[in-house]
Amino acid sequence: MAVLGLGRFGGSLALELMRQGWEVIGVDSSAQVVQTYADQLTHSAVANTTDEVALRQLGVHDLVHAVVGIGTDLEAGILTTALLADLGVANIWAKAVNRQHARILERVGAHHVVLPEHEMGERVAHLVTGRILNFIEFEGDYALVKTRAPQEVVDRTLADAAVRTRHGITVVSIKRPGEDFTYATANTTIYPGDILIVAGKTQQVEAFANLS
């Protein structure tokens, strides 16, 4: 795995990949930045990521996964992504700063594009406006939400509360105070203080989470 660009996004990503057991090559144009990660990554190097010779010397062309974490220099990020595509890297992730930038990255060869600031802004908007504790939205307007059990379903089984019929959502998992999450079934009774993982259309899971 190569992470090209070790700024806040790329650096955090590289460290998390290491924590998960991946071998990570970290590359940045700044010697100072690379020195910061020298003892924490499998290998780190100062290099121009738009230089094909430099990337080949680092063995990037032999890798299956690469992440372009360059955000401030848009041209460098685009050229690096295009170069990785030319080198035949099978799975290229790239950071974009806006949707126009994302479209360009996709056109030059990125298989996956992330907009960290935009996506985090949308996610936090869901968290600050109601009872939602965590929020993950997927394509097709489908979401997973972590929320406290609404009073309407407390002291009832899920079958009795008929949450799927009444609210169009599915309670996937439940966590009681002091316990771990466990799968929810139709016979699961909801008690005060329970935390629920709920799945369904975004508007429906939000409406369920905000029930009084």
Residue pairs with C-beta under 8 A, 6 or more apart in sequence:
1 17
1 22
1 23
1 24
1 25
1 63
1 65
1 66
1 67
2 24
2 25
2 26
2 27
2 58
2 60
2 63
2 65
2 66
2 67
3 10
3 13
3 14
3 17
3 24
3 25
3 26
3 27
3 66
3 67
3 69
4 10
4 27
4 28
4 49
4 60
4 66
4 67
4 68
4 69
4 70
4 80
4 84
5 27
5 28
5 49
5 68
5 69
5 70
5 71
5 77
5 80
5 95
6 14
6 26
6 27
6 28
6 30
6 33
6 34
6 36
6 37
6 44
6 69
7 28
7 33
7 69
7 70
7 71
7 72
9 69
9 71
9 95
9 116
10 26
10 28
10 67
10 69
10 70
10 95
11 26
11 33
11 36
11 37
11 69
13 67
13 69
14 24
14 26
14 37
14 40
14 41
15 37
15 40
15 41
17 24
18 24
18 40
18 41
18 42
23 42
24 41
24 42
24 43
25 41
25 42
25 43
25 44
25 45
25 58
25 59
25 60
25 63
26 34
26 37
26 41
26 43
26 44
26 45
27 34
27 44
27 45
27 46
27 47
27 49
27 55
27 58
27 60
28 34
28 44
28 46
28 47
29 46
29 47
29 48
29 49
29 76
30 46
31 46
34 44
34 45
34 46
37 44
38 44
43 58
45 58
47 54
47 55
47 58
48 54
49 55
49 68
49 70
49 76
49 80
49 83
50 76
50 79
50 80
50 83
52 83
52 86
52 87
55 61
55 83
55 84
55 87
56 87
60 66
60 84
60 87
60 89
61 87
61 88
61 89
63 89
64 89
64 90
64 91
65 89
65 90
65 91
65 93
66 84
66 89
66 91
66 92
66 93
67 92
67 93
67 94
67 95
68 77
68 80
68 81
68 84
68 92
68 93
68 94
68 95
68 105
68 110
69 95
70 76
70 77
70 80
70 95
71 77
71 95
71 96
71 97
74 97
74 101
77 94
77 95
77 101
77 105
78 101
78 104
78 105
78 108
81 92
81 94
81 105
81 108
81 109
81 110
82 108
82 109
84 92
84 109
85 92
85 108
85 109
85 110
86 109
91 111
91 112
92 109
92 110
92 111
92 112
93 110
93 111
93 112
93 113
93 114
94 105
94 110
94 112
94 113
94 114
95 113
95 114
95 115
95 116
96 102
96 105
96 113
96 114
96 115
97 115
97 117
98 115
98 118
99 115
99 118
102 113
102 115
105 113
106 113
122 137
123 135
123 136
123 137
126 132
126 135
126 137
126 145
126 206
127 133
127 134
127 135
130 206
130 209
130 210
131 147
131 148
131 150
131 209
131 210
132 145
132 146
132 147
132 206
132 209
132 210
133 146
133 147
133 148
133 195
134 145
134 146
135 143
135 144
135 145
135 146
136 143
136 144
136 145
137 143
137 202
138 144
141 201
141 202
141 203
142 199
142 200
142 201
142 202
143 199
143 200
143 201
143 202
143 205
143 206
144 172
144 197
144 198
144 199
144 205
145 197
145 198
145 199
145 205
145 206
145 208
145 209
146 195
146 196
146 197
146 198
147 195
147 196
147 198
147 208
147 209
148 193
148 194
148 195
148 196
149 190
149 191
149 192
149 193
149 194
149 195
149 196
150 208
150 209
150 210
150 211
150 212
151 211
151 212
152 161
152 211
152 212
153 161
153 163
153 190
153 211
154 190
154 191
154 192
154 194
155 189
155 190
155 191
155 192
156 189
156 190
157 186
157 187
157 188
157 189
157 190
158 171
158 184
158 185
158 186
158 187
158 188
158 190
159 186
159 187
161 190
163 169
163 170
163 171
163 208
164 170
167 200
167 204
167 207
167 208
168 200
168 201
168 204
169 198
169 199
169 200
169 201
169 204
169 205
169 208
170 198
170 199
170 200
171 184
171 188
171 196
171 197
171 198
172 183
172 184
172 197
172 198
172 199
173 181
173 182
173 183
173 184
173 196
173 197
174 181
174 182
174 183
174 184
174 188
174 190
174 194
174 195
174 196
174 197
175 181
175 182
175 194
175 195
175 196
176 191
176 193
176 194
177 193
177 194
181 195
181 197
184 196
190 196
198 205
198 208
198 209
199 205
200 208
